[in-house]
């Protein structure tokens, strides 16, 4: 494998002890007021964007609202993410309602499909056989995977580090295509409801654009909104795991080591927490996925002290460093193919 070299760590990680300490501080208790505030801010954001489009009808100035819409869309995605992890509500029906409204209706993406995919990622982070986030696709994260790439796929892998951010402009489209594929096949618990909500999202979105903009303006607005939405989503998730080392079998069997050694935190304060939806505290989120987002910051020094006192690697980087590490890893993965191409 071509991930950063695997480092052996002690198997006795003391996860149960850490869990008791976290519970003792009340950090797994829900924070309904926090999420009510977030939901209110998101809805106000949507309302202001709709009002702006109505006031700027048929004006090219309205395109300036597209980046703001991308920001709000991503914040709604973060809210749906937290809801799906039962951070907001405990009951299954309440959780499903929150996730369906924010995921399917407001963002046009399948909650059921995403939940299954994301649960697999949490269960086996950075496992090339089990984690869908490192499966072969537009990007490849392991040299053994890259060796089988041919034709256009090979070219993409050779240049994937440089193409990473441009390709992210298609991520929102990719997620929607995957969502549509999921709801047309049997298997999702709320399949019909999801399909109706996603259809409702598409109808309302198109109606908003075609009634407030010319067709050309609407197409430009669509491209800017969806492109920046994909980039923002990708840039929020990418720093967390890309380039982190593979695990030994002993490490993978330990619930703490499995999550800590494959995750990377992004340093920052409240602004970074909000901008990245708490995903910058990836280590704490993976250890306690049901922990409400505002409690992750309080849990961070507890988890870091626990890890460092036991000699367990606790990885942090600033935002720029985290992207650099991930892109460097992707560049290294494509190196054998570049050598073959130039040979």
URHUPE-V20787 format. One record per helix or strand of 3 or more residues. SS is the DSSP state (helix for helix, strand for strand). FROM is the first residue (numbers start at 0). TO is the last residue. Records with the same first field share a line. If there is no record, write none. Layout:
SS=FROM-TO + FROM-TO
This chain:
helix=14-23 + 31-54 + 59-83 + 91-104 + 110-122 + 131-133 + 142-145 + 150-157 + 159-167 + 170-183 + 190-211 + 214-237 + 248-252 + 254-259 + 269-274 + 281-286 + 292-308 + 318-341
